């Protein structure tokens, strides 16, 4: 498969759901079964390169014309699990969030209003035919949302330093039943101890999303290209999932001091990453 570019595309983290083949109806199940046997499956960097290449023409193409037929694949104890890219759907969803991320002048320069309007109309027509559609992948740039860390535990953390042209890697994987259980427990604690706010709202949202998938799925939190925004030493020492768990447990015990300390570690760590977004 030809690559659009050899440049590594950084600064995005991912939350993925891998469903077993049994969760997919035919003929999609057969498609993914065949796809899983391919030796040349593309990576997340290939997907990002393709998306960036679509922004180069004039006018740019904000959302792919056709839906991707690619996916990420895992073999878990002999069970093939698939995470479809659904790049077109995710493009539409991301386009709807851009107005909150970029100043109007910048947004208009990158994606003219007419282009965005046409994409929005295409999405409305598509959604009318596919009302139950949902993505298998969530993406965050320049951060990992704190509510994502609730889904995983520090024991599920896997870190590799990387060497040469191989970048470092930091990710977590957990069974769906564990992720859902952690969301429910965290919500009980947070609702009993703090006022409603972005953390609770975000956790409710991600919990509802998880309910859309097969109970024997796997959930993966992958730092992806975000590893390039964190110095190697700091990345190796990054135990954000443990800090989130410690903070929630401290709240459950009524220990506000310990909860504040855990939150302080998280804020300091991720502020340093987000500050790089506006650095020259």
Secondary structure, DSSP 8 states (H G I E B T S, - for coil): ---S-SS---SEEEEEEEEEGGGS-TTHHHHHHHHHT-S----HHHHHHHHHHHTTSSS--SS-SS----EEEEEETTEEEEEE--HHHHHHHHHHHHHHHS-HHHHHHHS-HHHHHHHHHHHHHHHHH-TT---SEEEEESS--HHHHTTS-GGGEEEE--BTTB--EEEEEEEHHHHHHHHHHHHHHHHHHS-S-HHHHHHHHHHHHHTTS-TT-EEEEE-GGGGGGS-HHHHHT--HHHHHHHHHHHHHHT-HHHHHHHHHHHHHHHHHHHHGGG--
